[in-house]
Amino acid sequence: MNKDQIKKVVLAYSGGLDTSIIIPWLKENYNNCEVIAVAGNVGQADELEGLEEKAIKTGASKLYVLDLTDEYVDDFIIPTMKAGAIYEEYLLGTSHARPCIAKGLVEVAIKEGADAIAHGCTGKGNDQVRFELAIKHFAPNMPIIAPWREWDIKSREEEIDYAEAHNIPLKINRETNYSKDKNLWHLSHEGLDLEDTGNEPQYEKPGFLEMGVSPIQAPDAPTYITIDFEQGIPVALNDEKLSAKEIILKLNQIGGTNGIGLLDIVENRLVGMKCRGVYETPGGTILYKAHSVLESICLDKLTLHEKQKLSITFADLVYNGQWYTPLREALSAFVDKTQERVTGKVRLKLYKGNMINAGVWSPYTLYSEEIATFGESDYNQKDAEGFINLFGLPIKVQAIVDGK
């Protein structure tokens, strides 16, 4: 990349520590280039407050705030949820937000005639891959600037030093300097005391959790909810017709209150290292559970088991930033086919971090009480003898051969 040719840069901007110091750094190291900040609104709510003023004060020429919430839910979250895609227990909250944001970044970069796109992802993380693979899909020849792979800054403490030296206001301090990512699906926490796997997360400490409470602090009485699905898509909560986005937001409130959706894992990053993260995904955890319960009565055995196997591949693709690939599109087509009859209602009882099945109904249910009952039915139990003889024939033949 010829730095002399970089006159205008579009920056993926959150207003957090990394991207706040990147604006002056770009101007210092790329010939006082124009920096256009782009914030993708994927539901981070209060984090967008005062963002334009902050971006301009730190050197950006303008700020775009792209409302991506509906697109994020409908085109990324719901397809991933329908696939049942889970990466090592992680519900992929950061992972599927990145290609959505990157798509918007490229659109602004093309509109503005930018010479490069910059992001604040570290060289240790997964997000650098997710952003850059999506950028390559939409703008294969666009130069990408990743300051963490260029500058001499080696830690978040040094980032704070840089910010203070450049009079950049921060909402964090050295004691609360968790690395966080927030959107309408989840909130992640990394760093500080969590880097020691022997430390228990401070769930009961005021201010640590933002989307809910510890199960210990949840109400002593259960909360019942119902969720209606049509072809795998949530369409109603407690019999109220709502969009998928509205359902997720309401489930965040209900689930958070009941201590649902906390996850503490050491995950295998794409770049090869293990990393510990604490995730809050209250609404998403409930939605995955309800969808799985409904599938248990709507999908036949062969389809369900094949879908469960492919869900691992789907999760890997999302986690690894390979959303815009033929394989992910093909898997989504398969998933959509499986969801044609995943229609019905699920009732759950939420209690102190637990989700308890409390009923499921579907016009397409494959469960037959008449067949499965322990009482009298038309099922001929004598048929099992011939089935077992044929099913066990290979075992019998192998035993005879071994006996010789």
N, C-alpha and C positions, 0 to 999 in steps of 0.2 A: 504494500500500500504506500503510495506517494503522499506524504502528509501535506505537501504543498498544494495538492489538488483538492484537499478537503476544505471547502468553504462553508458548507452548511451540513449540520448533523442533527438527525432526529434521535432523541434520547428517550428510552423507556423510563418514565419518571414516576416514582411513587411518593417522593418527598421524605423517604426514610434516609438513614445514615448514608448508605452507599450512593444513591443517586443524587443526594443533596451536594456532596462534595465533588461529584463527577462534573457538574456544570462548570465550576471555575477551573477544574483540572483540564477539561477539554479546551477551554479558551487559552489556558497557559501553554498547553502542549501541542495544540493544533492551530497555530497561527491566528489566535483570537477569532476562531470560526464562530459563525452564528449557531446557536444551540436552540433547537425547538423541542420543548418538553412535551411528551405525550403520556397522559395517564389513562390507562384503561380501567374504567369503572366496572369491576366484576363483583361489586357488592361490599367494598371495604368501608362504606359508610363514612364515619367521622374522620377517617384518614384523609378524605378529600377536602376537608374544611381548611380554608386558607392556603390551598395549594398554589393557586395562581400567583398570589402575592409573594409567596416564598420563592417560587421558580423565577419570577422576574427579578426579585431582589438579589438572587444568587447568580444572575447573569443570563438567564434564558431570554430570548426575544419574545416568546409567546408560549402559551400552554394550551394544548388541546386536552379536553376531558371527554373521552369517548364512552358513551353509555352502551356497554356491552352485556348488560345483565341478562336481557332476554336471550340474546344469541348464546351466551355462555351456558345458560340453563338448557335451552332447547336443543342446541347443536353439539354440546359437549357433555354436560353432566348427565342428562337423561339417557343418551345412547350408552354411556359408560355404565350407568346404574342398571339399565335393561340387560346389559351383558353380564351383570354380576361380577364385574371386574374389580378385584381387590389385590393390591400388591403387598404381600406379607402383612396382612391385616389393615394396611393403610388404604383409605378410601380416595386417594389420588387428588386431594383438593388443590394442591399447588400444581400438580402435573397437568391436569387438563385446562387450567386457566392460562397457562403460558402460550399454547398455540393460538388460543382465542385472542389474547392481547397482541401477539406478534403479527397476526393478520391485520389488525387495526394499525399497528406501527407502519407496516409496509404501505398501507393505503395512504397514510399521511405523508410518508417519505416520497412516494410517487407524486402526490398532489403538490408538495412543496418543492420538488426538484432537488431533493437532498443528495449529497454526495456520499453519505454513509449513515448507518444506523448504529447507535451505541446502547449498551445495556450495563447494568451494575452487578451482574452475576459474578461470583468468585470462580476461580479456576479449580476449586475443589468440589463444586456443586453440580447438581443435575440441571439446574435451570439454564445454564449457558448452552447446553445441548438442545434443550427444548426450544428456546428462543431461536437459536441459529438454524436449526433444521427447518423450522417454520418459515423463517426469512428466506432460506434457500429455495423453499418450495414456491414462494410468491415472487421473489426477486433474486433469481440465481446469481446474478452478477453484482449484487449490492455489497460493497465493502462493509465489514462489521468491526466496530471498535469495542474491545472489552478491556477497560482500564485495569481491572484486577490482574490481567495477564501482562500488563505493561509497566505499571507504576512500581515504586519502591515501597509503598505501604504494605505492611505485612500482617496487620491485625486490626480489629475493630477499635482497639484503644488508640492506635496510631491514626485511624480515621477520625476519631473524636478530636485528637490533637490538631489535625489538619482543619477540621471544621471550626474549632475555636480560633485558630490562627487567621482564618478567613471570615470570621464573624458570621458564621452560618448558624442560625438558630436550630436547636435540636429539641425534640420532645422526650429524649431519653437522657439518662446519665450513666455513669460507669457502673453503678450498682444494679440498674434495671436494664442492662444492655443485652437482653435476649434478642436473638435473631428471630423475627416473626414474619409470617405471611398470613394475610387475612383476606377473605372474600366471603361471599354469601353462603358458601358451602362449608368452610372450615376456618380454623386458626391454628397455625403451627408455632411451636416454641422450640428453639435450639440454643445451645451455648450456656455460658456461666456454669452453675452448679449441675446442670443436666449433662455436661460433658463427662462427669464421673458417673459411671453406670451404677455405682453403689449408693448414689443419693436418691432418695424418694422424692418425686415431684411435690412441690409445695401447694397441693390442691386447695388446702384450707387457708392459705395465706391470702389476705385481702389484696386484690389487684392482679393475682397470678392468672386465674381463669377470667376470661372476658365474655364467653358465650354461654356460660352456665355456672353451676356450682358443683362442689364435690358431692358424691352420693351421700356422704355423712350429713351434709347440710340440706339435703333434699327433703321434701315434705314427708310426714309419716303416713300419709294416706295415698293410695294409688290414683293414677289418672288414666281413664279409659279414652281411647281415641279410635276412630275408624277412618280408613283411607280407601277410596275407590280408585280403581285402575280401569283404563280402557286400552287394550292392546299394549299393556305394559307401562303405560304412561299414567301418572297420578293425575286425577281430574277433580277430586273432591276430598275435603277433610271435614270430618264430623258432619257429613251430608250437605256441606256447603260447596257449591261448584266454584272452583278457583283455578287459576293458571298454575302450572308446575312451579313457577318461581314463587308465587304467593304461598303455595303449600309448603315449600322448603323454608321460607321465612317464618311462617307460623310454627312449623315443626321445630325450628331452631329455638323459639321461645319456650314451647312446651317441653321439648327434650332437655334444654338447658336447665329449666327449673327442676326437672326430675333427675339431674345428674347423669343424663344419657350421653354417650358418645365420647368418652375420654379414652385415649389410647397412648400408651407409653411403650415405644418399641425401639430396638436397635435394628435399623434397616440396612440393606445392602445397596449402596449407591451405585449408579451407573459407572462412575469413574473408578470404582474398585474398592473404595474404603467402606467401612461400616460407620454409621452415624446414628446417634440417638436423637429422637424427636418425641415431643409430647403434642398430641393433636386433640383439638376439640372439633367434633363433627356431630352435633346433636341431631339436627334434622336429617342429615344424610344417613346416619346410622339407623334411624327409625325407618327411613324410606327403603333402604336395602333390606332390612328385616321383613317389612310388610310385603315387599315385592317377592322375596324368596318364599314366604309362606303361601302366597297366591300361586306361584309357579308349582308348588308341591302338589297341588290338586289339578292343575291345568295342563301340565306337560307330561307326555308319556315318558317311560323310563329311558328309552334309547336317546330321545332328544335331550332330556334333562341331563343325563350323564355326559353326553357329547358337549353340551353347552358348558357344563362345569369345567370340562377339560380345556375348552377353547377360551374360557374366561381368564385363565392364567396367561395365555398368549396375548389376549386383549389387554390385560393389565400391564404386561411387560411393554407392549407398544406404547401405551399411554405414558407410563413412567419414563420410558426412554426417549420421549419426544418424537415418536414416530406416528403422530396422529395423521399427518397428510401422506399416507402411503397406500398403495393398492391393497395390501393385506388388511389394514385396519378397515378400509372401506368394504372389503369382501366379508370380513367378520361381522361388520354392522349389518350387512345385507342378510347374513345368516340369522343374526339375532332378531332382526325385524320379522323374519319369517316365523321364528319360534314364538313371537309375541302376539300373533294374530288372534289367539284365543285366551290370552292372559288378561281376562276381563273379570272383574268381580270386586268384592269388598273384604277387607281385612280389619279385624278388631284386635288391638293390642292393649295390654295393661302395663303401664309404666310405673316402676317403683324403685326408687333409690338406685339408679343406674342399670336396672334390669328391664328387659322387654319380654313380656310373658304373653304367649299366644292366648287369645280370648275369643277366637271364632274366625272362620273364613268361609265365604260363599262365592260361588261362580255358576253362571248358566252353562259353562263349559266344563264343569268338574268331571274328572275321570274317576273320582272316588265313588264307589257304589256301596252304600250301607247294606243293601240287600245281599250283595255278594260277600262282603267282608265280615258280616255279622257272625258272632259266635252262636247265634241262635239258628233256628231252622231256615234253610234257604234251598234254592234250586242247584246250588253247587254240588257236583258229584265228587265226593272225596275219594272214591275208588279210582278216579282218573289219575290221581297222583302216583299210583303204583307204577303204571306204564311209563309215566314221565320220568320218574326217578331211575327206572331201569335203563332207559335210553340216555338220560343225562349222565348217569354214572358209568356207562359202558366203557369209556376210555380208561377210567380208574380201575375197573374190574379186569380189563385186558392187561393193563400194565402190571397189576398185582399177580396175575397168572404167569406172565412172562418172567417177572422177578422171582417167583416161587420156583421156577425151573432151574 
